[in-house]
């Protein structure tokens, strides 16, 4: 079976990437502009503009001097033809198809292959094996049969990755041609197995031709990768042949290694035309790691360790024995060895602490679980390409105005938190995150084991910190010796250090996405999907700098079109950035060279910094095993509410306590003033119950907005001018960026929610205007709303109050009610309609709290402000402005389900979540707020529900934490709302009792319980789960008539 000339040209035409289309290598038959063509251009615009719309897309086109007309032509969906000589992969594809049709038995033989995708690919693998043996010639004798088969397995794994999604789609279509949809949907394992075999036989019998014409990118990628594999395997054997004497001398005591007996490929990411790390076993018993890049930086690290020992370095550190060449290298294979004793465990953690400190001094990163191996008492760092790091020159003008706040970011970016040794959370899916931290993750090779059980870092934190501190002190004490001249004796050669432009998993996720069938049909769609990575190179960057940086993006796109993970390097003694083809992409991309950065780090070492880094290690290990909601600690089935019996507290005492907190802010959270270095806080991923340490951001939940709101409320009561000044300083940089005409705050790229996003900014600025009597704050909020477009709202994928559209609906309705501003009403209408169109109240009936408590079946399900409750109230507020019968029906159905749920959980003896974000307090707050709406019709029902919530909560113990989101203060907010809604002042007395409980406990222990029962290192100044929220709720409880609820 061969391709016709027409088929060859059609495949080349459809598989052409974007740059090939723009270069005129294809011609389209249809010249008229079609609607689908315009839609394809709009999708490219959406991908590339970073929510910036057409204006941003025009910036992107300007990077390559592409006109909108040219872009529209490239987006054509018309048939056409490839111009000129066809690409080389077409002839390879045609050659491979000569193997078809074929019969399973002739291809598979006696092998039992259960994977029918692999069976389908066997003719291509046979073709590859044949051509590899031809390339190797006599050198094939250097391999055993097993090793040759291992080589084929490397190719096999990659081809399966590329083909699997298409195979599954074609398989379903194949079944549907012969059976009904109901058969397919209900197909059992036996029928599925039978049909999968039939479909594989269909492909072997000639079905591949239809597949390649339907998915031309599949043929291109498979053949290109096959050719890369041939080149790479041939390079491996040539390198071994050239280096075998040096290998024997360096790794095998001068004894010949023997044949290559086995290979294990795909041990790392593929770079530079499919090259990746390979583990090689020799017939002599030696095992080595072959890396298809220079390992000069690894050699440099070994040289550094030896030099440090000469200076009296206090710990034993090991690195794999390594030899390096210009384009490849060989390294000792390190195996995981369990610990033999408790003494070895203590020694191990001292050594890892020392490694930790050394990596910190060198500025290294990316030493996650895959790059550290536990070998007895020795923690051994492998893959040392990121042992040094760089600081990128700041090109983005949008954040230049916020540059001072990066002083705090530097505490994280250059700290022990950025090394990968402590917890590093990566999303596996939307609902599952995985810890890849070398010390705390699930990767077996990096975690010490004794007697078959893990030896956790949290049990040896003293030893770990001892090793870290002693090593840190060693560099601090001897830093005069570590001069530039001393370092240059180590940095002899111009070793390349890898720079991570993005996390490799970001690239890997994109490459997986690109194997979906729709992208393998069309080279234009494939390339323009990668353009999602383009925006940072031109948005907020001056044009001349954008064009200077643009080659970096083109390198990224080219690599991913070749199925590679993009790879970038810097030279240890220079500031330029290079790509995987050794091309210089941009000079002076880095602020300084790696060697200069090491010198800067050594110079900046201090006792104060050592204390900060050790505290970060302790805190990171502590929060690793905490979740954002820990029901096992927070709730007890037996306990009931019982405030501490210490001295009572008055409302005036609450104001005094809040003012004391303000003074603590000045001492603890602020280094000089609020516009710089506000501090670190816990950042909560509510959906996945993960906590990280990060700088305060610009949002309400974890950012400086909450601090400014607390200060503003305090000024409202005290009228102290210095407090007002502090409040305004907290939003100074944000407001300045709004007014920056050339590079304003990139509103279109911000989330929209109340906790995280635009809604929170609008809400806080509005409240601050009321408290501080500064009209310009309200004008800033309106100015921000004016920047929102229908496209921005439509593109927001989250609908809840904290993170998405419901929060923006709430804020915009509030602004409209205050100002009657038409823009605010327009935004409210857009948000409300979007929620209705998406049926948002049904989408969210399983919020983050419910998801968590469902693990424990004894907890009844609830919603809360992070869930359905948080959508219903903004919709009810909007209904007052819109008088829409559809809204009224949806709202009524949602409220009925809320009330039914409250009654259901109240009737049960089981425990129930009581928090504001995901429990009864949040549900009760919404019922109380609804009673404040003049046109609300279900008043009696809500009043009865509030009473039921009050009764239920009175029998439930207080939440463990003291904060607002899922702590005691959420219940305080409900009691204040219930007191107002029912006109019963005695209910607010219960709120005062809870505040008394919190303050008495703090006075007794010396700290607020922010994250469990233990005192934490971070003071956590954030609002919803931190100190500023505690201060605000004290003021609100003391003066509810003037300090507003943030939820109303």
N, C-alpha and C positions, 0 to 999 in steps of 0.2 A: 504494500500500500504506500503510495507516494502522494504528496501534495501537488495539485495542479498549480500552474503559474498564477491563476486568478486567486486561489486560496492562499498562496504564499504572500501575494501582495496585500490581500485583505487582512491577514494576520499582522503583517508589519505595519499596516496603516492603523489598525485599531489599537495595537500595542504601543504606538508611539507616545513617548512621554511629552510633557508640556514643553520642555525646551526644544525638542525636535519639531513639534508643531509650530512653535513660534519662529523657528529657524527656516521654515518653508520646506520642510522635508515631506510634507503631505499636501494633497490637494483635495478640496471638498467639491463634490459634484453639484450640490444644491447651494445656490448663491443667496437665495432669499432667507431672511432671518426668521427662524421658527420660534414658537413660544417655548419649546423645550430647550432650545439653544440659549434663550434669555435666562431660563431657570438655572441652567448649568453655570452660566456666568455669575448669577446671583449666589449660587452655592460656593463658587470659588471666592467671591467677595466676602461671604460670611466666614469662610475658613481662614482667609488671609488677613482680614481687617481687625481681628481681635475685638469684635463688637463695636468697632469704630465707624462702620457704615461705609458709604461710597467715598467720602473724603479720605478715609484711611486707605481704602483700596487704591485710590488714585496715587497715593504716596507709594504703595507697594509697586504699582506698575512703573512708576518713575524710576525705581531702582534699576530697571533694565531698559529704560526708554521705550516701554511698550505703550502704545496708544490704546484707548478704550475700544477702538474699532478692531485693532489687532487681537485684543483679548477676546472680543466677541466672536471673531472668526475662529480662534483657537478652541472656543467652547462649542463649536458646531457639532450637532448630532447627526449630520448628514453622512451618507456613504461617501467614499472617496478612494484615493489611491496613494500609495507610497511612491515618492519621486526618486529617481536615481537608483544606484546600486542597493540591493536589499541588504539588511544587517546580517552579520555572520551567523547569528543564532537561527535564522530561517533555514539555512542549509543543514545545520546540525539537527534541527527538528525534523527536517525532511528525511535525513539519514536514519534517525531513530525510528521513524514510522515504517521503514522497510521491514522491521521485525514483525509487523502485523499484516494479516491476522495470524494469531498463534493459538495454541491449545495449552491449557493449564498444565497437563502432565509433562509436556515438552519443556516448559519453563521452570516449573517447581520441582519436578522429579519426585523423589521419595520424601522430600521435606514435608513436614506438617507445619503449615503456616496458618494460624488462626486469624491473623489480621488481613482481611480481604483488601484493604487499601494497599497494603504491601504487595499482595498478590498482583494487583492491578499494575503496580510499578515495576515488577520484576524484569520485563523486557528492557526497560531503560537502564536498570542496574546491570544487566548482562552486557548491554552496549558499553556502559562505562567501564566495566571490568576489562573487557576486551581491549579498549583503547588505552587503559592504564598499563596493561602488560606490554603493549606495543611501545609506549613511551619509556617504560622502565628498561626494556631490553634485558641485557645480562644482569643489571642491577636487581632484577626481581629475585635473584638468588639470595639476596641479603634478607629476605623476608621468609617466614614460615607461611604455610597455607593458612594458619589461623590468623596471622597478621594481615594477610591480603584480604581475608574475609572481614576483618575488623575495619579495614579501610572502606570497604563497601558499606559497612554499617554506618559510618560517618555520613556518607552521602544519603543513604536510606533515611536516616532520621530527619534530615533537612527536607528532602522531597516529600515526606509524609506531612511535615509541618505546612508546607506550601499547598499541598493538594487536599488535605483532609476536609476542609469546609466545602470545597467544590464537590468532592466525592459524595458527601452527605446530601447536598442539595440535588445532585443528579440522581442519586439513589432513590430519594423520595419521589422524584418525577418519574423514574423508571417503574416504581411500584404502582404509581397512580395510572400509568398507561395500561395496567393490567388488572388493577383492583380499584375498589371504591375508596373514597376519602375515609369513610368509617372504618374500613379494614386497616388502612394505614395508621389511623389514630389509635386503634385498639390492638395493633399487631403484637403478638406475643413473641417471646424470645426464640422459639423454634422457627416460626415463620420468618422472623427477622434474619436469623442465621441463614435460612434457606435462600431467601431473596438476595442477601448480600453476596452469597456465592454465585448466584445466577448473574447478578449485576457485574461482578468482577469478570466473569467469563464473557459477558457482553462487551466489556471494554477490551479484553484480550482479543476478541473476535473482530475488532475494527471500530468499536465505539469511541476510541480515543480521537478519531478524526473529528467527530461531532463536538467533543469536549474542547479541543484546541481551537476550533473555529468559533465556538460560543464564548470561550474564555481565552482570548489570545495572549493576555499577560501571563497566564499559567504556563503556556509553552515557552514564552520568552524567559521567565524566571527560572524554570526548570533547566532549560538548556544552558543559560548563562551560568547558573550555579554548578551544573555538571562540568562545564569547561573550567571553572575556577577550581573545582575539586581535583581535576586532572593535573592542573598546574601546581596546586599546593601539595599533593601527594608526591609529585615528581620532585618538587623543591625539598621536601622532607628527606627523601632518600639521597639526594645530591648533598644536602647539608651533612647527613650522617656519614656519607662516604668521605667527605672532605675533613670532617672533624673527628673521626673515630679514634685516631691515635691520642688526640688531646682529651677526648672523653675518657679513654682508658686510663690515662695518666691522672686526670683530675678526680675521677669518681670510682675507679675500680683497681687502684693500686698498681696501675700499669698493665693489668691483665686485659686481654681482649674481651670485648663485651659479648661476642658471639652474634648470632642472627637476631634480628628484631622478631621477637616471638609473639607479642601482642600489642595492640594499640587501643586506647580508649579516648575517643574524640569528643567534641562538643562539650568540653569541660569548662568553657567560658563563652563569652559572647564572640560572635564572628565580626571581624574587622578587616578592612583592606582586602576586598575581594574574597570573602569567605574564610579567611585565615583564622584559626582558633587554636587554643592550647590543646596539646595531645599528651596523654600519659603513655609512655613506651616501656614495655617490659622486654628485657633481653634474655637470650637463652642462658647466659651466665648467672642469671638471678638478679641482676641489677635493674632497678627501675629509675627512670628519669622523666622529667617534665620538659617537653619541647615547646618553646614559645616562638612564634614566627615574628619576632620583633627584637630589637636590641635590648639587652638586659644590663646595660651599663649602669643604670640607676641602682639595680640590685647589687652590683659589684661595688658601687660607691658606698652603699649602706654597710656592707661587710667591712670596707675600709674604715668607715666612720666608727664602727663598734671597736675595732682593733685600736684605733687612736684614743678612744675614750678609756679603754682599759689602761693604756699607758699613762693617762691622767688620773687614774685611781677610781674609775667608775665602780660604784658599790654593789652592782648586781650582775649576775650571769645572764647575758642575753645571747640568743642564738639566731642565726639566719641561715637559710639553705645555701649550701655550697653551689656556686654558680660560675659558668663561663659565658662570655658574651661576644657576639660578632656584630657586624654592621646591621644585619637584617634578621637575626635570629639569635637564640641562645638556649643553653641547656642548664637545668637546675635539678638539684637533689629532690627526690620525692619524699615528702614528710608524711609519716603515717600517724594516725591518732593512737596514742598510748594511754591507757587508764592510769590513774593514780594508785599507788600501793599502800599509802598510809596517810594518817591525819597530818603528819609532819610534812609529807610531800604536798598535801593540799595547802598548808600554810605557806610553804616555799613557793608553790605555783602562784598564789595570789600576790605575794610580794613581788615576784617577777613580772606578773601582768601589770601591777601597779607601776613598776619601773618602765615597762614598755609604753604604758599609757603616758607617762610623763615625757619620755623621749619623743614619742609621736607628737605630743603637744608642743614641745620646744621646736621641733622641725616643721610644725604646721601641717602635718599629714592629715589625710581624711580617707574615707571609703574603706576603713578596715572593719567591715561588717563580718558576719558569721562565715562567709565563704573565703575570707582572706586571713583567717587566723586558724591555726591548728594547735590543739593541745597534745603535746608529746611528753607524757609524764609530768614532771614539774616545770617543763619548759613551754611557755607560750611562744609559738613561732609565727611571726608575720610572714605571709607569702604575698605574691603579686604586689611588689613594692613600687609600682609605677606612680602611686599618689602619695609617697612618703613625704614629699615636699608639696607646697601649694602656692597659689598666687592670689593676689587681690586684683580684681578686674578694675580697670579705669572706669569711672562713672561717666557713661555716655548719655544716659537718659535724662533729659532736661526736666521731665515731669517730676522726677523725685529729687532733683537738685535742690529745690526749695526745702525738701524734707531731709536733707543730708545730715543735719545735726542729730536727728533721731537715730541715724545709723550708728551713733556711738553706743547705743544700747544694743542694736543688732550685732555689733562687733563682739559683744559679750558672748553671744551664742555662736556666730559664724566662725570665730577663731578659737572657740573654747573646746573643752573636753567633750561637749555634747555633739560636736560636728565630726568626730572621728569615726563613728560607726561602732565603737566598742560597747558603748552604753545602748539602751533601747533605741532602735530605729524602726519606726512603724511604716509599713508599706501596704497600700490597698491591694488585696488579692481580687476582691470584687467590691461591689458597692456596700455590702454588709459585713465583709470580713477583712480585717487587717492583720498582718503578720509581722511579728517582731523579728527583725534580722540582725539585731545587735549581737556582737561577737560573744559577750558575756551572758546575755539574757535571752537570746533567741532559742529557736528549736533545732537549729542546725547541729547535728551530733558532733562534727569534727572540732568545733570551736569551744565546746562546753566540757569542762573537766568531769570525769566520771570515776567513781570508785565503787567497787563491788556491784557493778551494774546500775548504779544510781547516780544521778547528777549531783554535783557538789555546787550548790548555788552560791553566787557571788554575795548575796545579801547576808549569808552566814559567815563570810570571811571579809567583811568590809574593813575591819580593822587592819588586817594584813595588807589588803589592797591599798588602803590609804597610806600605810606605812611605806610601802614601796614607792608610791607616787610622791609623797612628801620628801623622802630621802633623796630621790633622784632629782626632784625639783631643786632642793637645797644644794645638791652637788653642782648644778649649773649656775645657781645663784651665787654660790661661794666662789666658783672658778670662772665667772663669766669674762674676766679680764683676759684670761688665757685664750678664750674662744674668739679670737679676732678674725678679721677678714683674711689675713695672711694664713692663719691656722686652718681656716676652712678651705682655702684655695689649695692646700696640700692634699685635701681629700677630693675636692671637685676638680680633679686633674683634667678629665675629659668633659666635653660638652654633652653631658647626659641629657636625655629627654625625659621630662616629667609630664605625666598625663594630666590634662585639665578636663574636669567634668563640666561640660557646657550644660548638660541636663543629667538627671539620674538615668542610668542605663535602663532601668525598668520602665521609664517613660518611653524610651525608644522601643523597648521590647513590646510594650503594649500596643504601640502604633503599628509595628511590623505584624503583630498578630491580627490586628484589625484589618490590615491591608490584604490579608489572605481571604477575606470574605468574598463571596462570589461577585458582588456588584463591582468591586474594585478591580477584579481580575478580568472584567469584560472590557475595560476602557482605560488606556494609558492616561488620558486627561483626568479622569476621576482619581486615579491612583496618585498622580503627582500633586493635584490640588488638595487632596486630603493631607498630604505632608505639609502643605502650606499653612496648616494650623500652627506650625512652629515659627512662622515668618514674622509675626507682628512685633516681637521685642526688638527686632533689628531696625525698625523705622518709626514706630509709634513713640512720640516724645523725644525723638533723636533728631538733631539738626541734619539737614539734607546731606551736607558734605560728609558728616560722620556716618550717616546711614550707608552711603555708597562705599565708604571705607570698610564698614562692617559686613556689607552684603555678601561678599565671597564666603563668609563663614556659613551663612544659611545655605548658599548654593552647594557648599560642600556637604552639609547635613542632608540636603534633599538628594544629591547624587548618591551618597552612600546608601540611603534608605531605598532608593530605586534599585540598588544592587543587592538589597536584602542584608545590608551590613548595619551594625551599630556604629554610628559616626564616632570618630576618635580624633581628639585634638591634643596637641602637645605644646609645651613651652620648653625652652632650653634653660637649664639651671642658672646660666649666667646672662640671659637675655630677657627681653620683655615682649617679643613677638609671639604670635600664635600660629601653629602649623597644623596641617591636617594629616590624615593617614597616608596620603601620597607624598609626604615630605614637602608639601608646597607651603610657602609662607603666605598666610592669608591676610594678616594685618600686623604691622609693626606697632610697637608701644601699646599693645592691647592690655598688658598688665602694668600696674602702677610701678612695680619693681620686679627684679629677678628673684628667683627662688633663694639664691644665696643671700641676697640683701634682706629678704623677708625673714630668713633664719636669724640673721644678725639683729634685725629689729625686734624679734621675739626675745632673744637672749637679753637685749638691752632693757626690755620692758618688764622682765621678771622682777617680782617683788613679793614680800610677805603677804601683802594685801591680796595680790592676785592669786597666790597659792591658796589662801583661805577661800577665795571665791571658787576656784576650780575644785577643791576638795568638797566644798559644800554642794556644788553641782553634781558631783559624783554620788554623794550620799543621797541627795534628794531624788536624783534620777533612779537610783536603785529602789528607793522607797515607793515612788509613785508607779513603778513598773507593775506592781502587783495590786494596784488600786484601780477602780473604775470610777467613772463620773457619778455613778449611783451604786452604793454598796448596801444593799438591803439587809444583808446578813448582820451588819453592824447597826444600821439605822433604825430598824424596826424590830420589835419583839411582840410576840403574840400575847405574852402575859403582862407586860408592863402597861401602865396607864400614865396619863400626864400627872406629874408630881413636881412642881417647881421647887427649886432649892429653898430652904427655909432661912437663908441669910437675910441681911437687912433689906427692907423694902426700898423701892426706888421711885422717885417722882419724875414727872415730865421734864422738870427743870434739870434733874440729874441726867436725863437722856441728852439734852442739849449740851451739857458740860462734857459728857462722854464723847459726843460727836466732835466737839471742838478739840478735845484731847487727841482724837484720831487725826484731825487736820494737822495738829502740831507734829504728830508722828510722821505724817506724810512729808513734812518739810525736813524732818531729820533722816528718815529711812528711805523713802521712795524717790527722793529728788536729790541729785548731787549738787546742782547749782540753782536751776530754776526750771519751771515746768516745760519750757519749750525744748529742753534737751534731756536726754538720759533719764527717762521716767522710771525705768526698771524692768525687771523680769516678772512674769506671772505664769500661772498654770493656764494652758490652753486646752479646752475640753472639746473633743470630738464626740458630740452627744450621740450621734447615730451608732458609733462603734465602741463607745465606752472606753476611749483611749485618752490619756492625759499626757501632754507634752509640756516642757518648759520652753518659753519663747518670750521675746520682748513684747511689751504692750503694743498693740496695733492702733489703727485709727478708728476702730469700731466701738460699739457700746458694750458688748458682752465681755470681751477680754482687753479692751483698749482704754486710751486716755479720756475718751468721751465720758465714761462713767465717773471718772475722778472729777472732771470739771463740773459735771452735774451735781455731785455731792457738795463740792465747794460752793456752787451757786445757791443751793438750798440753804447751806449754812449762812451765807451772806444774807439771804432773804430774812432770816430770823435775827441775826446778830448785827447786821448793817456795818460790819467792820470792813473798811476799805481794802486792807491788805488781802483779805479773803477773796474779795471781788477780783482784785488784780491777779491772784493766783488762778482763779477760775478762767479768766480770759486768756491767760498765758497757755492754759491747757489746750485751747482750740486755735491758738494763734497760727501755727503752721498750716493747719487744715484750711483756715479761712484765707490765708495768703495764697495757697495753691488754687483756691476757687477763683481768686481775682487775677491770677497770672494769665494774661491774655494770650501769650505765645504758647505756653505749655500749661494749660489748666489741669486740674485734677481729672484723671481719666474716668469719668463717671460711668461711661458705657461699659467699662471692664470691671466694675465693682459688683459684688452681690447686692441683692435688694432688700434683705431682711432687716428686722428690728434689732436682733442681737448682732448679726454680722451683715452690715450693708448700709445702703443709702437710707433706708427707713429710720435706722437708729440715729444717723447723723441729723436727719430732718427733725426727728422727735426731740432729741437733746437740745439742738439749737433753739427750737421753739420754747422748750421749758426754761432754758437759760435766759431767753429774752424776758420771760415773765418774772423770773427771780431777780435778775440783775438790772432790769429796766433799761436794756440796751436794744433799741429797735433794729439796729443793723444786723443783729443775730437772726431775727426773723426774716429779714430780707435775704440773708445768706441761705437760709433754708429754702425760700422760694426760688432763689437763683439756681439752687441744686436741682429742684424739681423740674425747672424749665429745661434742664439738660437731658431729661429722660425722653426717649422716643418710643413709639409703639413697638419698634423692632427690639429694643433693649428689653422691654417687659416680656415680649413674646419669647425671647431667647432664654429667659430665666427658667431653669428647670426645676427649681424648688418652689413649693407653694406654701410652706408653713410660716408661722409668725416670726420665729427666731431667724430664719435663714432666707425666706423667700417673699413671694408676692403678697401674702396676707399681711405681713408686717408693713409693706409699703402702702397697701390699701388703708390700713389703720392710721399711719402717719399723715397721708395725704388728706383723708377725711378730717382729721383733727385740724390741719392747717386751713382747710377750706372753711371750717366752722368759725375759725378765728378771724380770717381775712376776707372771705368770700372771693378769693382769687380763682380766676377761671382755670389757670394752669393746674392748680391743686385738684379741682373738680375733674379736669380732663384725665389726670393721672389716676384718680380714684376710679373713674369709669373704666379706664383701660384695665386696671387691676381686677376690679370686680368682675368684669366680663370674662377675663382670662380664667379666674377661679371657677366661674360657672361653666365655661366651656370645657374645663379639664375635670369637672365633677370633683373638685378638690376635697370636699368634706368626706367623700367616700374613699379617696385615695389615702388619706392619712389616718384611718381608724386603727392604727397600730404604731403609735409614736415610739420615740426612743426609750421612754420609761417602760411602756408596755412590752416592748421587744425584750428588754432586760428582765423584767419580772417573770416573763413567760418561761424562763429557765426553771424557776421554782414554781411548781404547780399550785403551791399553797397560796400564792398571791393572786388576787382577783385582778382582772384587766381593767384599766382606766384609760382616760385620754389625758387632758391637761393642756396648758398653753403652748406646749411644743407640738401639739397634735390637733385634733378636731376642734377642741375648745378654742384654740387660738385662731381658728379660721372663722368660726361662727360669729364671734363678737364684731370683728371688722365688717363682715357681711351685714350684720344687723345695723351697724352705724351707717353703712352705705345705703341700705334700704330706705333710711330716712330721707336721703337726697334723691333717690331714683324712682321710688314708687313702682317697682317692677313686680308683677304677679309671680313671675318665674322665680325671682329671688326669694319672695315671701314663702313660696312652696318649699324650695330647697332648704331655706333657713328653718322652717317649721319642722321638716323631717329630721334635720340635724339636731335641733334642740330636743325633739322628742327622744331621739336615740341617746342623747346625753343624759336626760332625766331618767330614762329607763335603766341606763347603765349605773347611775348613782344609786337608784333604788335596789338594783340587783346586788351590788357590792355591799350595800348597807345591811342587807338581809342575811349576809353570809357571816359565818364565824371566822372564816379564814382572814389572814392578814390582807391589807389593801395598801397600795401606794398612796401616800398622803401629800406628796410634794406639789409645788406650784407647776413645775414643768410637765409632769406626767402623772399627776394623781389628783386626789379629791380637793386639795386646796385650789389648784388651778381651775378645776371644773366649777367649784363653788364661787370663785372670783368672777367668772364669766356670768353665772346666774345673777350675782349681785350687780354687776355692771349693767346688765340688760335692764334691770329695774330703773336705772337712771336715764333710760331713753324715753322721751315723752310719748312716742307712738307705740311702745312695746305692748303687745296684747296679752301675753301669757303671764301676767303678773302673779296671779294666785298660785299657779303651778311653780313658778320660780321661787316664791316666798316659802312654799312648803319644802321645796328641794333644798334651799339654804338651811332651813331648820334641821333637815335630815342630815346634811353635811356637818353642821355644828354638833349634832348629837353623836354622829359616828366618830368625828375627830376627838370628841371629849373622852372617848374610850381607847384612843390610840396614843402610844408613847410619842414623845417628841422626836423629830428627826435628829440624827447625830450631829450633822454639821450646823454651823451658825449662820450660813449665808442664805441668799434669797432664792436661787434657782431650785434647788432640791433640798434645802435645809429648813431650819426653824422659821426663818423670816418669811418664807412663802406662806406659812400658816398665819403669821402676823398680818400679812397683807390681806389674806382672806378675812380674818377677824375684823380688821378695820373696814373692809368693804361691807361685810355682813352687818356690822354695827350701824353703818350709814343707811344701808338698804332697808333694814328692819326698824329703823329709828329706835334702836335699843343701845344706849351708851354703855350699859354694863358689859356688853360683848367686847368693847374696846379695852375694858379693864383686863380681860384675859390676854389681850395682845401685850399689854404693859407687863403682865406677869411673866410672859415668855421672854421679853427683853430683860427683865430682872434676872431670870434664869441664866441668860446668856452672859450678862455682865458679871454676875456673881461667880459664875464658872470661870470666866476670864480672869477675874481678880484672884481667884484661888489658884489657878494653874499658871497664870502669867501670859496666856495667849488665847486667841479665838480659835475655835475648832473649824479650820477651813477644809482640811482634808483628812478626816479621821481623828482618832483619839490622841495621836502623837503630835508633838510640836514639830512644825515643818520649818525648813530653812527659809523658804520664800515667804515674804510678808503678804504677797499676793494682793496687790492694790486694785484688782479689777472689780467690776460692779456686780455681776450676777452670782459669782462664786468667790467674792473677795471682800476686802476691807471697805472699799468705797460704798458698796451696796449696804454693808452693815451700818455705816455712818448715815447713809440716806434714810434707811428705815427707822433709825433712832429719831431722826428729825421728823419723819412723817408720822410716827406714833406720837411724838410730842406735840406736833402742830398739824394735824390732818386737815384743818380748815384752810391752810395756805400752802402746804407741801403736797403736791399732787401725786396721785398714783401714776407710775409710768405705764400702767396697763389700761388707763381710762381713755 
